[in-house]
């Protein structure tokens, strides 16, 4: 009889504690500041205009003489041939692996 009374008292206490709680979502109360706030504050007082850099260059390619151009072209062709050889070897290795 003692265990039933203890169990009933414990059950009643659990139900009373459950009734005291609220069903509100705690995550809505604990929202953090967003990252937009500092970014907006940093951009508010910009009054400076961009200035041109006279030392900057806007050329597409450097000027080289005929001999240097031929050397660059030969090096480029050698690199292309080496890349084609590597691609052919890789294709052969993949074909052998699939068989």
LUMMITOR-747804 format. One record per residue: residue number from 1; residue in one letter; y, z, x of N, C-alpha, C, CB in turn. Coordinates in steps of 0.1 Angstrom, whole numbers, plus 5000, padded with zeros to 4 digits. Each point is the difference from the previous one (the first is absolute). Glycine has a CB too. Example, Ala and Ser with C-alpha at 12.3 -4.5 7.8 and 13.67 -1.06 7.14 Angstrom:
BEGIN
   nr  rest  n.py  n.pz  n.px  ca.py  ca.pz  ca.px  c.py  c.pz  c.px  cb.py  cb.pz  cb.px
    1     A  4943  5078  5132   5012   5000   4991  5012  5000  5009   4988   5012   4981
    2     S  5023  4981  5015   5011   5000   5009  5011  5008  4992   4994   4978   5012
//
This chain:
BEGIN
   nr  rest  n.py  n.pz  n.px  ca.py  ca.pz  ca.px  c.py  c.pz  c.px  cb.py  cb.pz  cb.px
    1     X  4988  5000  5008   5012   5000   4992  5013  5000  5009   4987   5012   4982
    2     X  5012  4995  5029   5011   5001   5009  5004  4986  5006   4993   5023   5005
    3     X  4997  4969  4998   5003   4986   5006  5006  4991  4989   4981   5003   5016
    4     X  5015  4999  4972   5005   4991   4989  5015  5004  4998   4978   4998   4989
    5     X  5025  5015  5011   5014   5004   4999  5009  4995  5011   4992   5021   4987
    6     X  5002  4980  5025   5008   4995   5012  5002  4985  4999   4990   5019   5014
    7     X  5000  4974  4982   5001   4986   4999  5010  4996  4989   4976   4997   5008
    8     X  5024  5010  4981   5010   4997   4989  5014  5003  5005   4982   5006   4983
    9     X  5020  5005  5024   5013   5004   5005  5005  4989  5010   4995   5025   4996
   10     X  4996  4971  5012   5003   4990   5010  5004  4987  4993   4985   5011   5017
   11     X  5007  4985  4973   5003   4987   4993  5014  5001  4993   4975   4997   4997
   12     X  5028  5015  4997   5013   5001   4994  5011  4999  5010   4989   5015   4983
   13     X  5009  4991  5028   5011   5000   5011  5002  4985  5004   4994   5024   5008
   14     X  4995  4969  4994   5002   4986   5004  5007  4992  4989   4979   5002   5014
   15     X  5018  5000  4974   5007   4993   4989  5014  5003  4999   4979   4999   4988
   16     X  5025  5014  5014   5014   5004   5000  5008  4994  5012   4993   5021   4989
   17     X  5001  4978  5022   5006   4994   5012  5002  4985  4997   4990   5017   5016
   18     X  5000  4976  4978   5001   4986   4998  5011  4997  4989   4976   4998   5006
   19     X  5026  5011  4985   5010   4998   4990  5014  5002  5005   4984   5008   4983
   20     X  5018  5000  5028   5013   5002   5006  5005  4988  5008   4995   5024   5001
   21     X  4996  4967  5003   5004   4989   5009  5007  4989  4992   4981   5005   5015
   22     X  5026  4986  4991   5006   4989   4994  4993  4987  5003   5023   5012   5000
   23     X  4979  4978  4993   4994   4987   5002  5009  4990  5007   4986   5004   4980
   24     X  5025  5001  5025   5009   4991   5007  4994  4995  5013   5020   5012   4989
   25     X  4984  4976  5015   4995   4995   5012  5009  5005  5012   4991   4979   4988
   26     X  5003  5027  5022   5007   5006   5011  5006  4989  5009   4985   5021   4999
   27     X  5009  4968  5001   5005   4990   5010  5013  4994  4996   4976   4994   5005
   28     X  5028  5007  4982   5013   4995   4996  5011  5009  5004   4989   4989   4981
   29     X  5008  5024  5021   5011   5009   5004  5002  5000  5016   4994   5014   4980
   30     X  4996  4981  5027   5000   5000   5014  5003  4986  5006   4985   5020   5000
   31     X  5024  4973  4995   5003   4987   5006  5009  5001  5012   4997   4989   4977
   32     X  5000  5003  5033   5008   5000   5012  5011  4990  4999   4980   5007   5014
   33     X  5030  4995  4995   5011   4990   5000  4995  4986  5005   5016   5019   5005
   34     X  4989  4971  4990   4996   4987   5004  5007  4996  5013   4996   4993   4975
   35     X  4998  4996  5031   5006   4996   5013  5012  4991  4997   4977   5001   5010
   36     X  5026  4995  4978   5011   4992   4997  5013  5007  5002   4986   4987   4984
   37     X  5014  5026  5013   5012   5008   5001  5007  4999  5014   4991   5016   4983
   38     X  5001  4987  5028   5007   4999   5013  5004  4985  5004   4986   5020   5007
   39     X  5006  4971  4988   5003   4986   5003  5013  4996  4993   4976   4994   5003
   40     X  5026  5010  4985   5012   4997   4993  5012  5006  5006   4987   4998   4979
   41     X  5012  5015  5026   5011   5007   5006  5004  4993  5013   4992   5021   4990
   42     X  4998  4973  5017   5003   4994   5013  5007  4987  4998   4980   5011   5010
   43     X  5019  4982  4979   5006   4987   4998  5013  5000  4993   4977   4991   5000
   44     X  5028  5021  4996   5012   5000   4992  5012  4997  5007   4989   5017   4987
   45     X  5013  4987  5025   5013   4999   5007  5000  4989  5011   5005   5024   4994
   46     X  4989  4965  5004   5000   4990   5010  5012  4991  4998   4975   5000   5001
   47     X  5034  4999  5009   5012   4992   4999  5001  4991  5012   5011   5018   4987
   48     X  4980  4983  5023   5001   4992   5012  4994  4986  4997   4998   5020   5014
   49     X  5009  4970  4992   4995   4986   4998  4992  4996  5013   5020   4994   4985
   50     X  4971  4997  5014   4993   4996   5012  5009  4991  5009   4978   5000   4987
   51     X  5019  5001  5026   5008   4993   5009  4991  4990  5008   5016   5020   5002
   52     X  4990  4970  5003   4992   4990   5007  4998  5004  5015   5009   4982   4985
   53     X  4980  5016  5020   4997   5003   5014  5002  4988  5009   4983   5018   4993
   54     X  5027  4981  5015   5003   4988   5008  4989  4998  5011   5024   5003   4996
   55     X  4968  5007  5007   4990   4998   5011  4987  4995  4994   5011   5018   5013
   56     X  4988  4982  4974   4987   4995   4994  4999  4985  5000   5000   5020   4985
   57     X  4988  4975  5017   4997   4986   5000  4992  4996  4988   5001   5000   5025
   58     X  5001  4988  4971   4993   4995   4988  4993  4987  5003   5016   5012   4985
   59     X  4979  4986  5027   4994   4987   5003  4985  5001  4997   5016   4996   5018
   60     X  4978  4993  4978   4986   4999   4997  4991  5001  5012   5007   4986   4980
   61     X  4996  5007  5030   4992   5000   5012  5009  4999  5012   4981   4989   4987
   62     X  5014  5016  5024   5008   4999   5013  5000  4986  5005   4995   5024   5005
   63     X  5015  4972  5002   5001   4987   5006  4992  5000  5013   5023   4996   4990
   64     X  4967  4995  5011   4992   4999   5012  5000  4986  5005   4985   5019   4992
   65     X  5013  4979  5021   5000   4986   5005  4987  4993  4998   5016   5007   5017
   66     X  4983  4981  4987   4988   4992   4997  4987  5005  5006   5015   4981   4999
   67     X  4986  5024  5014   4988   5005   5006  4995  5013  4994   5008   4990   5021
   68     X  5001  5018  4975   4996   5013   4993  4994  4997  4987   5018   5012   5012
   69     X  4988  4978  4981   4995   4996   4986  4985  4995  5002   5024   4995   4992
   70     X  4974  4997  5018   4986   4994   5002  4990  5012  5003   5010   4978   5008
   71     X  4995  5031  4999   4991   5012   5004  4997  5008  4987   5010   5001   5023
   72     X  5000  5001  4969   4998   5007   4987  4990  4993  4991   5023   5010   5002
   73     X  4979  4977  4997   4991   4991   4992  4986  5001  5005   5019   4985   4994
   74     X  4979  5014  5019   4986   5001   5006  4994  5013  4997   5007   4984   5018
   75     X  5001  5027  4984   4994   5013   4997  4997  5002  4985   5014   5009   5019
   76     X  4994  4985  4972   4997   5001   4986  4987  4992  4997   5025   5002   4995
   77     X  4974  4986  5011   4987   4993   4997  4988  5007  5005   5014   4979   5002
   78     X  4987  5027  5010   4989   5008   5005  4996  5012  4991   5007   4993   5023
   79     X  5003  5013  4972   4998   5011   4990  4993  4995  4988   5020   5013   5009
   80     X  4985  4976  4986   4994   4994   4988  4985  4996  5002   5023   4992   4993
   81     X  4974  5002  5019   4987   4996   5003  4991  5013  5001   5008   4979   5012
   82     X  4997  5031  4994   4992   5013   5001  4997  5006  4987   5010   5004   5022
   83     X  5000  4995  4969   4998   5006   4986  4990  4992  4993   5024   5008   5000
   84     X  4976  4978  5002   4990   4992   4993  4986  5003  5005   5018   4982   4997
   85     X  4981  5020  5016   4987   5004   5006  4995  5013  4994   5006   4987   5021
   86     X  5003  5023  4978   4996   5013   4995  4995  4999  4986   5016   5011   5015
   87     X  4992  4981  4977   4996   4998   4986  4987  4993  4998   5024   4999   4995
   88     X  4973  4991  5014   4987   4993   4999  4989  5010  5004   5011   4978   5006
   89     X  4991  5030  5004   4990   5010   5004  4997  5010  4989   5007   4997   5024
   90     X  5004  5007  4969   4998   5010   4989  4993  4994  4989   5021   5011   5007
   91     X  4982  4976  4990   4993   4993   4989  4985  4999  5003   5021   4988   4994
   92     X  4976  5008  5019   4986   4999   5004  4993  5013  4999   5006   4981   5015
   93     X  5000  5030  4989   4994   5013   5000  4998  5005  4985   5011   5005   5022
   94     X  4998  4992  4970   4999   5003   4985  4988  4992  4994   5025   5006   4999
   95     X  4974  4982  5005   4989   4991   4995  4987  5005  5005   5015   4981   4999
   96     X  4984  5023  5013   4987   5006   5005  4997  5013  4994   5004   4988   5022
   97     X  5005  5020  4975   4998   5013   4994  4995  4999  4986   5018   5010   5014
   98     X  4987  4979  4979   4996   4998   4986  4986  4994  4999   5024   4997   4994
   99     X  4970  4998  5016   4987   4994   5000  4989  5010  5001   5009   4979   5009
//
